[in-house]
Structure formats: structure tokens, C-alpha cells
Amino acid sequence: MKHQFQTVTCILTWNGLLLLLKRSSRVNINPGLWCGVAGRIEGDMSPEETAYKEILEETGLQRESIEPIRSAPPILVEIDDQNEALVYPFLFRTESPNIRLDWEHTDYRWVRPEMIDKFETVPRFRDVMNALRITNSKC
């Protein structure tokens, strides 16, 4: 039986573009791949509170500067032979394209939804987009 942990993945939008973050070589899971804001749900923190916490930590965006759009039921993602993650997807809108990266990421891009497949993303990132009803033409 695999060890299961819970995480959030938050996709941020600005002017019809999606935020992609490039994972640092210093992270344990999926280094070098592109993703949304993500992090483990710890203790008794809710997925929603974890989403806001991770957005602040990974982008510097304050809660007041982001607007929740929608969430989706969790998606089961296989990490490796022994681990799997239950991922809670969230979609947020921001009015600010200015991001302050933390140590977990080395780069970021605001991209059109149809450009996502040009990036090497974390496993099932497209499934998260689909769950949040993000299509190639709208987010």
C-alpha cells in the first residue's frame, strides 16, 4: 500500500494568462518541472487555507490581492512506487503580474493556456487544468 499525502495545486490567472513556476533542483519532488503553486496540507489546516499560505510563500502575493474563482474535487497523482498525492485544485485570479519567487522555484512565466504543452510540467498538471475547466481558449 502506498503512502498518501494531501497537497494543493493553485493555478493563478492574470489577464487571461496562467502562471507557471519552474521547480528548483532543491525540491524533492519533480525538480526542474513546471507547475502551479503547490504544497502539502499540514496538520489540521484546510485545503483552502493551505492554498492561501502556499500562494503567499511561493509568489509573495497577499490574500487581498488574489480572488478565488473555483476549486475542483481532489485528483489522485502517483508520485513514485511508494507514494501518491491527493491533489486539491484551486483557480485564483490576480491583478498583479509581479511575482517574488522563493527557494522552491527558479523561474516563472505567464503563458496562454494553449502554450502549456510546450513546457515540461509535473505529472497530471493538464488534469488539474481540466478539473478547473481551463481550456486552451480560456482560463
N, C-alpha and C positions, 0 to 999 in steps of 0.2 A: 504494500500500500504506500502511495506517495505522500510525502509531507505537503500539506496545503497551507498556503498563507494568503492573506487578502491584501489587495492593493487597489489604488485608484489610478485611472489614466484620465487626465484632463486635456481636452483639446481646446485651445484658445483661438478665437477668431478676431480679426481686425480688418475692417473694410473689405470683407469677402475673402480674406486670406487666412490660412491656417498657420499656426506656429509649430515649427519642427525644431527640436533640440537634439544636438549630437552628443551622445553619451560619452563621457570621459573614459580613458583607459583605466582610471582608478576605481570604477564601479565594478561590482562583482558579476552582475547580470547584464548581458548584451552590450559590452563595451564597444564603442565605435559605431553603433547603430543609431538611427534617427528615431525619435519618439515624441510623444506629447509630454506634458508634465506628469510625473508618476511617482508613487511612493507607497510604502507599506502602511496598512492600517494598524496602529499600535494601541494596545490596552483596550480601554472601553470607548475610544474615540470613534465617532460615526464616520461612514464614508464621506459624507458632506463636509464635516469639519476637517477631515484629512485632506480633502481636495483643496480647501482654502489654505491650509497650512503649507501644503506642498507648492502651491502656486506662489505664495509669498517667498518661501525658501529658494525656489528654483528660478524665479523670474524677477523678484523684487516688487511685483505688483501687489498693492494693498487690496484688501477685501472691498473697499469702497470704489476701487477703480475697475472692478470686474462685475459682470452681470451674468447670473446663471441663466442658461437658455433651456437646457433639458438634461436629463440623465437617462440611462438605459439599464435593463437588468444585467447582472454580472455575467461575464464570459469566462469560461474555464480555459486557461492557457497552460500548456505543458512547457515547463522550463527546461527540464532535463530528465534523466531516468528516475530520479528520486523526488523531484519537486514539481509542483504545479501551483499556479496562482489563480485565485478567483478575482477577476479584474472588474471593478465598478467604473463604467464610463461616464464622463461628465463633459458637457459642452458649455463654454463660457464665452462671452463677448467682452472685449476691452476697447477703450477709446485711445489707448496709448500703445504705440508700437515699440516703445523703449523698454528693453529688457536688460536686467542685470543678472548675468549668469553666476551660479555658484560653482563649487568644485566638481559637481556631478556632470557638468556639460562643458564642452569646449567651443561650441558654435551654435548659432541659431539662424533660422531663415523663416520669413513669412512667405508662404507659397500658395499658389492657386490650388484648389483641391485636385484638379486633374494632373498636377505635377507630382503628386505624392509617390507614384510608382517609379519615378526617376531616382528616388532615394532608397537606400538600403535601410528599411525600417525594422523595428522589433517585431517578433512573431505576432501575427494576428492584429496588427495595427489597422489594416483595412477592415477587419471585422468590427473593431471598435468604431471606426468611422461609419460603417453601415448601420450598426446598432443605434448610433446617434442621428441617423438619417442625413448624413453628409454625403452628397453625391458629387460627381465631377463638375457639376454646374452650380452647386450652391452649398453654403455651409451655414 
